[in-house]
Amino acid sequence: MSTPTTTDRSDDLLTQQDPPIDTTLPAAGVTPGGVTGAATTPTAPSRPRGLRSRRTLVGAIVPLGLLALWQAVTAAGVFLPVQLPSPVAVWGAGVELVERGELGGHLAISTQRVLIGFGIGAVLGLVMGAVVGLSRQADVLLGPTVGAFRAVPSLAWVPLLILWMQIGETSRITLIAIGAFFPVYTTVASGLRHVDQHLVEVGHAYGLRGPRLLARIQLPAAVPSVISGMRLALAQSWLFLVAAELIASSQGLGFLLLDSQNNGRTDRLLLAIVLLGLLGKLTDAVIGVVERRLLRVWA
Amino acid sequence: MAITASTAVLTRPAEPVAIRDVARTFTAGGSSLPVLRDLNLDVPAGEVVGLLGASGSGKSTLLRQVCGLDTPDAGRITIAGTPVRGVDPRCAVAFQESRLLPWRTLAHNISLGLPRGTERAAGAHRVDELLDLVGLAEFRSHRPGQISGGMAQRVALARALARSPGVLLLDEPFGALDALTRLKMQDLLLDVHAAEPTTVLFVTHDVDEALYLADRVVLLGDDGRGPGNTIVSVTPVPGERPRDRADHRLAGLRVQLLDGLGVDTHHS
């Protein structure tokens, strides 16, 4: 998280900015109370719009280069098409699947599984993390157990889940929820545990306790770690989706991977990989936008 | 440096503080550290008292006990005759660090200090008034990360005043500021006290600061009659505020107080 600092604490700037304590004369051109922060702050520059689009351009160099390399290598016949089909062939496979009306279904069911599993896991992780992070007793009581469960590689649950829940949506979504739970749990618990004790003491000194202290100080202070936990959990969810769909399913991107492998359709296989990458990046970007918004306020 | 008279609608009258036979020993993992003992002090309503002492002399502990953030092992502390039990709503504290909530605007941070159940409109009015009082009206929508340390400390002071305290407690409030800002803040505190005359107890390491601000300077230290610290001397400061920083009478007291601190450092 390398957000550019909006604060410049250099002495010169501060003395310039520091208004005189004598308030009898309001600064010229400033209507008291009518000034919104960022517009007049010399220390909070708004990032020029050109910079961001330039960033996007620079970020596109490597993917486009890879694509070109891929095309060149396949055009030169270095690999057999069954080993590495050309980008054009992969595109064609995509178009074909769309025309047959199959791709939409794969995408929709996979996205749905990820969102439901992530939602369940994240909410449970948030609740558990809050309980363990806020209460020392709960930490002592539950911490070691949750830690032990966390130590089990989550894919090890697969046989048990299938045994208990049979093959179906329930077991798939449960697996994804397990994958999403732990990152959220861990970051929320440690985020709340490490809330600046000075701020908590201020809360006490100003008469805040219990739920009011939680709502006004502890939760807001932990927001950055909650968000980064969510981000990790979402990435985990896609990982576990593929695991769940590889093992047993008749639809979804993981199924497309397996099915293409069995039929020797490397073009579709690559298509599924590219789509997983794009979807993962897309959902991550959504959380990224939320994160940036929040951190602008929080940092 | 006059502050335009504030129409303080929500201010509480200053309250007297009485400290009787207070003692405090910290225990951690079997070992115990006696900090305070046999401490007696009466602070009349509206007085400004400076607590001076070497590091570890229990100044901050005493201050925290007055507002209920810490509890004496023995003795009792009363404000206006009623004992302090738990965090006392009649007190407000400001610390050496401003301790502002970084995700809130300055105005919002000040409103954290408003007494519970303050009416919204009255609260907003009070926050505006306090922003004016500390000279930050045009920075109301800024966040703590965007302002200097001195400004943050002014916000912390305004937040404490928002509570309309009968007793204002300041734990080295200017200790982390540069020398020049510190002098300005001392004057601001005098202006604030003139505008809203509450009882003030402040902790400081700085003899000059104590002499410039306080009616009386209380020196905490080891008087050699037992473990822990107690009041070694209480020095009334002559003259009316605002005082001349170069007053020769203060110079004499300064030597005397530094002497008291110096003897302490040799003992501990």
Interface residues (C-beta under 8 A of the other chain):
Chain A: T6 T7 R9 L14 Q17 D18 P19 P20 I21 D22 T23 T24 P26 A27 V30 P32 G33 V35 T36 G37 T40 T41 T43 A44 H198 L199 E201 V202 H204 A205 Y206 G207 R216 I217 P220 A221 V223 V297 W298 A299
Chain B: M1 A2 I3 T4 C67 L69 V87 P89 A92 V93 F95 E97 R99 L101 P102 W103 T105 L112 G113 P115 R116 D128 D132 L133 V134 G135 L136 A137 E138 F139 R140 S141 H142 R143 G145 Q146 I147 S148 G150 M151 R154 R159 R163 T181 K184 D187 L188 D191
